[in-house]
């Protein structure tokens, strides 16, 4: 069983935590991609994995977005604090 949701289960992340996170490189917003269980920074063109509900916010662990990922409609943006 994979710990990062690749075993068929969707990774769960606390929505309150997601509201506080920003891309460590650009300090910009992140979007949640529930299909891949990743936090996406379109500006940095990186997707940060979420493992066991914990975002791994290390650029060395991030997946570089492909051209198809960049051109695809963006995942929903995380809302900031109200």
C-alpha positions as CSV (number, residue, x, y, z in Angstrom):
1,X,0.0,0.0,0.0
2,X,1.5,3.4,-1.0
3,X,1.6,6.0,1.7
4,X,0.9,8.9,-0.7
5,X,-2.5,7.9,-2.0
6,X,-1.3,6.0,-5.0
7,X,-3.0,2.8,-3.7
8,X,-6.4,4.1,-5.1
9,X,-7.3,6.1,-2.0
10,X,-7.5,9.8,-2.2
11,X,-5.0,11.8,0.0
12,X,-6.8,13.8,2.6
13,X,-5.5,17.2,3.7
14,X,-7.0,19.4,6.3
15,X,-8.6,22.3,4.4
16,X,-7.5,24.8,7.1
17,X,-3.9,23.8,6.6
18,X,-4.2,24.2,2.9
19,X,-5.4,27.8,3.3
20,X,-2.1,28.7,5.1
21,X,0.3,27.1,2.6
22,X,2.2,28.9,-0.2
23,X,4.7,27.8,-2.7
24,X,8.1,27.9,-1.0
25,X,9.8,29.2,-4.1
26,X,7.4,31.9,-5.4
27,X,5.4,32.5,-2.1
28,X,2.4,32.4,-4.4
29,X,-0.9,30.5,-4.2
30,X,-1.3,26.8,-4.5
31,X,-4.1,24.8,-6.0
32,X,-5.2,21.4,-4.8
33,X,-5.3,18.6,-7.4
34,X,-7.4,15.9,-5.8
35,X,-6.9,13.5,-8.7
36,X,-3.1,13.4,-8.2
37,X,-3.1,14.3,-4.5
38,X,-0.8,17.3,-5.1
39,X,-0.5,20.9,-4.4
40,X,0.2,22.8,-7.6
41,X,2.1,26.0,-8.1
42,X,1.5,27.0,-11.7
43,X,3.9,29.9,-11.4
44,X,6.8,27.7,-10.3
45,X,5.5,24.9,-12.6
46,X,5.8,22.4,-9.7
47,X,3.5,20.0,-8.0
48,X,4.2,19.2,-4.4
49,X,3.1,15.7,-3.2
50,X,0.9,15.0,-0.2
51,X,1.8,11.9,1.8
52,X,-0.4,10.6,4.6
53,X,-2.1,14.0,4.7
54,X,1.1,15.9,5.0
55,X,2.2,18.3,2.2
56,X,5.8,17.8,1.3
57,X,6.8,21.3,0.5
58,X,10.4,20.6,-0.6
59,X,11.2,21.7,-4.2
60,X,13.5,18.6,-4.4
61,X,10.4,16.4,-3.8
62,X,8.2,18.3,-6.2
63,X,7.2,17.0,-9.7
64,X,7.9,19.4,-12.5
65,X,4.7,20.1,-14.4
66,X,4.6,18.9,-18.0
67,X,3.4,21.1,-20.9
68,X,0.1,19.2,-20.8
69,X,-0.3,20.0,-17.1
70,X,0.5,23.7,-17.6
71,X,-2.0,24.0,-20.5
72,X,-4.8,22.0,-18.7
73,X,-7.4,23.9,-16.8
74,X,-6.1,24.7,-13.4
75,X,-7.3,22.8,-10.4
76,X,-9.5,24.8,-8.0
77,X,-7.5,27.5,-6.2
78,X,-7.3,27.3,-2.4
79,X,-9.2,30.1,-0.8
80,X,-7.3,32.3,1.5
81,X,-8.4,33.4,5.0
82,X,-11.8,35.0,5.1
